[in-house]
Every structure is written in C-alpha cells, then in structure tokens.
Amino acid sequence: MFETVLWTMMVLGVVVFVSLYFVDAGYGKMISPKWGPTVPNRLGWMLMECPVFFIVFALWVNSEVKTSLPYLLFLLLFEFHYFYRSFLFPLRLSGRSRMPLAIVAMSICFNLINGYIQGWWLFRIAPEAGYYTSTWIFSPQFIIGTAVFFSGMIINRQSDQIVRNLRAPGDTRHYFPRGGFYNYVTSANYFGEILEWFGWAILTWSMAGFVFFWFTCANLVPRANSIWHKYAQEFPEEFAQAKPKRIIPFIY
C-alpha cells in the first residue's frame, strides 16, 4: 500500500503541476469568488497545516525508535517547520483576508497523505529495513541536507517577514516586495520552502522525501508563475527595473 500511495502522489504531482499553469489556485493573491465559500485566513492555515504535524508525531510516539538519535532529529526538524506553519504563522497574519474552503479541504487531504508517507517511512519502514543507524547523522547526506533545510527555512521566514511589513496597519494597498531574495525572484517565500524540502529529501535520502519535494515544486512553481505575471501587470515600472525571475534566482 505504501508504494502505491507513493507513486500515486508522484503521478498526481504531474497533474497538479500542469493544471496550475492553466488554473490559478484561488487563495492569497489569486483569491477568487469562483472557489466558493471562504473562512478567515488564520483559521484556514491552522486547519490545513496541523494534520501533518499530529500524524507524524503520533507515528513517532508509537514507534520503536523514539529514542534513536537520527529518528529523533528527523522528527524535530519536520515538526519544527510544521509547528511554526500550523500555530505561529497564522497568528502573525495581518488583515482580514479569507481562504476558500475548497482550498482548505484539498490541503487537508494532501497533508493527511503526506503525513502518512513521511511518518510511515521514517518510523515504520526505515527501522525495519535497518536504515538510519547512529552514524547517519555524520553522513554527507544528513549534513548537507540539514544545511540546505535550514537555509530554506531562513529564506522562507525572512521573505514572510518582508511581505508582512509591506503595509502599515489599516493599509489595504498592494506593494511590490523588495529586499532579501525578493531582489531576485517574485516568490522568495516559495523559493525558501522548496529549498527546505529539497534539503529534507537529501537528509532523509528517501523516495518519501523526494515525493514531498516534488509535490512542493508541482504546487509552488506554477503558482509563482501566476504571481510573476500579476506583479508584471500591477507594477510595470518596478518590475521592468528589477527584472526578477519567478522562483529560482537567475534561472526561472
């Protein structure tokens, strides 16, 4: 069953990647009434991000490798990201933006499946197969992957902070973001997140980690393309001067 879910998500990622170049995911800058009923942004983020946090934690608690250092570090890295994304990031959102329930529901489904994939691999399959012995934390994969993971996290959070500070309280205007990696791409926060999960794929050196990285790209790269076009229309002068890429600095 695990392999079936894994390959299904790989194929589904291709479908999502292609589809999102033709249909904008209707949240954030691309929110649209055609996506139906909405909920407050903060509630939407909490509901859709927290399932993966709890699933991975539950699988770790019920595993036989709770005290094994490599597995404990995997848990801490993963949950560090999702504790912030589920419970802290939503509280830092400003304004009264809303999110379509349809987007929340689809994200919950993805996070339930992804939580199963990551947790089942790490705390069920990998231990039984003898992966990740105590020396894994000294391997090139773990060291390089962890460095990439934290680099992405820093870029992601710095970019979120830049966007958060664009508007003063009560200001509802849109602005062209500058600073940090926004000097190179229009979706610096997405670049950071992609880098995070690329690091995760390296440090776990697993198909499960790669599937997560691939699905992140499939979701965020087309969305970054939509945002790039939107900024080009809204801020033609700033856009022409900055000449930013979409999501990968100097490349795309």
Sequence and secondary structure as in RCSB ss.txt:
>XXXX:A:sequence
MFETVLWTMMVLGVVVFVSLYFVDAGYGKMISPKWGPTVPNRLGWMLMECPVFFIVFALWVNSEVKTSLPYLLFL
LLFEFHYFYRSFLFPLRLSGRSRMPLAIVAMSICFNLINGYIQGWWLFRIAPEAGYYTSTWIFSPQFIIGTAVFF
SGMIINRQSDQIVRNLRAPGDTRHYFPRGGFYNYVTSANYFGEILEWFGWAILTWSMAGFVFFWFTCANLVPRAN
SIWHKYAQEFPEEFAQAKPKRIIPFIY
>XXXX:A:secstr
 HHHHHHHHHHHHHHHHHHTTTS   SGGG  GGG  EEEHHHHHHHHHHHHHHHHHHHHHTSS TT HHHHHHH
HHHHHHHHIIIIITGGG  S  EEEHHHHHHHHHHHHHHHHHHHHIIIIIHHHHT S GGGGGSHHHHHHHHHHH
HHHHHHHHHHHHHHTSS TT        SGGGGTBS HHHHHHHHHHHHHHHHHTSHHHHHHHHHHHHHHHHHHH
HHHHHHHHH HHHHHHH  BSSSTTT 
